[in-house]
Amino acid sequence: MSRYKRPVSVLLLIHTPELQVLLLERASHAGYWQSVTGSQEDGESLIETAIRELVEETGITAAADDLRDWQLSNRYEIFAEWRHRYAPGVLHNTEHVFSLEVATTRPVTVARGEHRDYCWLPWREAAARCFSWSNRDALLMLPVRLGRPAG
């Protein structure tokens, strides 16, 4: 196992049927809100990464069949402050988008070392609060991806 993170990750949007979206606030950056994210570990499929990160970051459990693979990936530059986690010379990450519908909003157990708080917001408000362009754009696509009116 490498001591470096792989530059492959998942973005997992968690939402209710009414499109209330779960956001997590990063512990190291007050005001940085995001969906569940995380890097793929050696030997994991992307769906396994999404399920592991879901449990680690929220305490919510789900089966592979519960997640929707958007077949969408985003490539972005890794923030300079986080590059030390990756092998020398690695500057970009490829993120794969998934979503999970839960029946209703619920309390979650945040990973205290990673996140300080959580909230459930309507999808448009959640998109506006995200610091990451890829997270924002995925949230703005949510109604269309689910075949629901954007109302």
Secondary structure, 3 states (H helix, E strand, C coil): CCCCECCEEEEEEEECCCCEEEEEEECCCCCCEECEEEECCCCCCHHHHHHHHHHHHHCCCCCHHHEEEEEEEEEEECCHHHHHHECCCCCEEEEEEEEEECCCCCCCCCCCCCEEEEEEEEHHHHHHHECCHHHHHHHHHHHHHHCCCCC
